[in-house]
């Protein structure tokens, strides 16, 4: 599978390398391109927006910090989120205040020669942003990997067992599926994927690592038109995961759909491009939708044409 976050991590490294390779006359242009790329990528913009909201600086604070830096004061930060948020906002502050991206011509940043000045700017203000984003994207990639592994495990080895449990239930249809996914996540090292704490929007189906500052939130929905669980059920699930992401201050959410229907689901999203899993970028946040085929269907030779149900991004976000 081709994971979108892997490509994004590669892009981040290349943007940084371009800064390192830039000569004196091009450094400001490359810094401008770098900052624009951070803003234009919805997933990165969402991550940086969350960090900046958590650690927000006002103009007068930066005015004072600039004076401190001129005196040689060393700054300290609570954590990597704080440092990345500071660097991101301070670069924006400086560019707006002096109306240029040519940081290397200012005394505040200068060292003995352009090469050392350039490298020091990158080390002090660009690298903390890159490291922070890499860590965030690595964690998201790890979750995607686990959900893909669970999808394959279910479809290849436990489809019949899970479908029979679902079919024999008279109520709480999603509970069996929820329990199965919880057990898998626990076996894979996700600590305590059991609690469903109440937020202002209700209770998410699965909240893992709730005691950390970066909890994992997954919403589960069933697609089964025979039971009245059609597209509207999936739309409800998407709306819920958006609310939970906001409640828990998350920039990523996961919606797992168990397809118990005779038809196959075709997710037609703008950001898909053959990358697993399909995702939607909405309000500077990223939402991954994982469909698990759990319906016991006849082979194509017996059933004839397989019916397909298309679900578009517009249907989920309107």
Buried (B, 14 or more C-beta within 10 A) or exposed (E): EEBBBBEBBEEBEEBBEBBEEBEBEEBBEBBBBBBEBBEEBBBBBBBBBBBBEBBEBEEEBBEEBBEEBEEEEEEEBEEBBBBBBBBBBBBBBBBEEEEBBBBBBEEEBBEEEBEEBBBBBBEBBBBBBBBBBBBBBEBBBBBBBBBBEBBEBBBEEBBEEBBEBBEEEEEEBBBBBBEBBBEBBBEEEBEBBBEEEEBEBEEBBBBBBBEEEBBBBBBBBBBBBEEEBBBEBBBEBBBBBBBBBBBBEBBBBBBBBBBBBBBBBEBEBEBBEEBBBBBBBBEBBBBBBBBBBBBEBEEEEEEEEEEEBEBBBEBBBE
